[in-house]
Amino acid sequence: MREIVLRIRHRGQPEEAVSAEFPDVTMRSVSSMTGRGPERRRIIELVGDPDDIEGFIRQFRETGPIIEAEPLSSLGGKRVYVSMTFDIEQWDSISERLSDMGVHHRMGTTISGGWERWTLYLEEADRLPDVMTRLEEGGNDIRLVRNVELSDVTMEPQLDATQLLTKLTPKQHDALQTAIDAGYYGVDRGTTVEGVADELGVSQTTAWEHLARAEAKVMDEIGDHLR
């Protein structure tokens, strides 16, 4: 059996549109669906800047499939749990597509910057092209991140770099990569924020902001791993 990690831009869906509008907020499903009939409910976790989280929730409520989106924890923090009620008949679910194909997948999907991260398990490696083709229906974008034999996956806890990358916006990723390449994090600090800004072609303030947000996400991920 193979473990497959895909990044999916699920075009036209509320989570894709709103997540792209608030790229510094990471959304993660933390419960399975409940309910019968067209109305279903699940709990999601939002992580990011408190103001962005509030904006995310407001805009999410306004999308067609969403009936309710009510915080379960206090607003104003960097992590908020939200009870989401939605109309299943208006929701084009990747999970449903995978179930229809008989494909096992990991629960707890994350979405950041408009991209969802899915971990699948395939018994037959040659099924992958067909699975990706069917997921691409409706204009969805698919990127293959990982494809390994499950027997080769170590059971020891490891820092998942692919999940970390999905939490960085493209601008944060570029800023961080540019800073690393230029020696910004070296012992002798081979460059400054101003040098990184010049490489990126942006103002010093913008470069600092991208780096600060990227560093916060990286350290949060490392902190979770260390715990």
Number of C-alpha atoms within 10 A of each C-alpha: 12 19 21 20 21 19 22 22 23 24 18 13 17 21 22 19 19 21 22 18 16 20 20 22 30 24 27 20 18 16 14 12 14 11 10 9 8 11 16 18 21 17 20 22 21 26 20 22 18 17 13 19 24 18 15 20 18 14 17 21 18 13 15 13 19 20 16 17 21 14 18 14 13 10 14 13 15 14 19 20 20 21 16 21 21 20 16 16 12 12 16 16 13 14 16 12 14 16 12 9 12 10 16 15 18 12 15 17 16 21 27 26 24 26 27 23 22 21 18 19 20 20 14 9 15 9 11 18 10 11 15 17 12 14 18 16 11 11 11 15 16 17 13 12 14 14 17 14 14 14 10 9 10 8 7 6 8 9 13 11 11 14 17 14 16 20 27 24 22 14 14 22 17 16 25 23 14 18 25 16 14 17 15 19 14 12 7 8 12 14 16 16 18 15 17 26 19 13 14 17 11 13 14 16 12 15 24 18 14 19 23 15 17 23 15 12 20 16 11 13 17 15 10 9 12 10 5
